[in-house]
Amino acid sequence: MEKQKLPPEMKEVFSTGHFAYLCTTDQDDQPHITPMFFVFDETNNNFYVMTSSDSKKMKNLKVNSKVSLSVDVRDAMNPFNNRGVMVQGKATVEKCIKSIPAVGDDEELMATCEDFQRKYSALLREAKFPINVEYQKFSETLVRIIPDKMTYWKGPNFITVNFIKQKKTFA
């Protein structure tokens, strides 16, 4: 099956954005939104975030795997230049990766861990003891987000990409 092509505007947001805002819901359908470090895998259009195995997000994902994720790039001088992408899809917990060797022989997960280290290397390199400990605590579980739909916006303009074939309805 051929991978859906993304517009360059979306790819640019993913490459320049530093945070994604992940929304999960609990058993009472209450939303929970948190900023996350993320990487985007252009080969399969998936997103990855890392979190603590005992976080609210993980508890919510056990109840409902449907998520929404937003990445944006803001222009403080002109809000009509703000741009971003909202992703709707399904999250799967991949592996607990307290250290890179925990991913074993899985080349895709190893590459994802390396992508995190490259993207956030300044944080890891310059972090002093308390920050490094917190980073490790919240980076022990890898979550993959498989998009169903992505919507790009810049000011009032929108582009949508659907990854799931639309069901045909008959009147």
Residue, then its C-alpha position, 0 to 999 in steps of 0.5 A: m500500500e502506497k504511503q499518503k504524501l504530505p504537503p510540504e507545509m505540514k513537513e515544515v511544521f514537523s521539522t521546525g516545531h519543538f513541542a507537540y500537544l497530546c490530548t488523551t481522554d480518561q474513562d469519563d471522557q475528560p480531556h487531558i492535554t500535555p506538551m510533549f517532545f516528539v519526533f515525526d517519522e516521514t517514512n511512515n507518517n507516524f509520530y512518536v512521543m516518550t512518557s513515564s509509564d505511570s503518567k496520566k497519559m498512559k492510564n488514559l491510553k489503556v482506556n481509549s487509544k484515540v488521541s489528538l496531537s497538535v504541533d504549531v509554529r507561532d509568530a508573535m508579531n503577526p498571528f495570521n502567520n501562525r501555522g500548525v498541524m492537528v493530527q487525529g489518530k490512534a496511539t500504541v504503546e511500543k516498548c519501555i525504553k529506559s535505555i536504548p538497548a531495551v529496544g533490542d533488534d527493532e531497527e525502527l525503534m532504534a532509529t526513533c530513539e536516535d531521532f529523539q537524541r538528535k532532535y533534543s541533544a542540546l537538552l540532554r547535553e546541557a542538562k544538569f543533574p535534576i533536569n536529566v533525572e526528570y528527562q529520564k523519568f519521562s522518557e521511559t515509554l515510547v508511544r507511536i501515534i498512527p494518524d487517521k487524519m491531519t489538518y494543516w492551518k496557516g491563519p484562516n487557510f486549511i489543508t486536510v489529509n485523510f489516511i483512512k478511506q472514507k466509507k461510501t454512503f448511499a442515499 
